Amino acid sequence: MITRAAVVPHPPLLVPELVAGAAAETAPVRAATVAAAGKLPGPWVAVAVGGSGPATFVPPLSGTFLGYGVDVPVSLGGNEPPDPRLPLPVLVTAWLRERCAIEVSRVELVPPDLAPSDCVSFGQRLAAEDCGLLVLGDGSTRHGPRSPGANDERSGPFDDHVHALLAAADTDGLLALDPELARELGAQGRAAWQVLAGVPGPWRCASAEFFAPFGVGYHVAVWERP
């Protein structure tokens, strides 16, 4: 049974070597992400959204952040030669694994357009596993003029709402998030959050934080059984 889950983002800026000029500005989200992941028991099952999903990645498996500017090697376990094609959520899971000294069972990527009902089914299938659940997904990419997408005034209320839902461990509220609105705002974490909401509770939130450096929303939360 899954007794604890962590919601974290998966941007390249988590890796200090990739943001040498902004390491201090990105330190808070980095520290919160590592701390949340470190509260999970092992082994981890990670769930994230990926354009190549559905797909499953299992160790032994290694990769590198070279495609994001610096050759920072990471591993899900084992000593395999680095695969330069690994998706970003898999690389970030491996990076977090190394910092938390934990075993990873696998990384599951789901499609970005996965319907809420299918997210629930996926979460229900995970529920019986004896693991820590790592849920990777970013919020809106449209927070203000520094954002990689065009500024959208709906981004603030959207991510405020997601933060409140995570802080309340509100599974019904997460499942009510509009996939189309999330897509328009660049919030690719929507499907992963809804997979978490599909894992039967009850749940309580131990901690929840929100960050938006460089105009992108990043949610960090830890859920546990009451």
Disulfide bonds with the S-S distance in Angstrom:
none
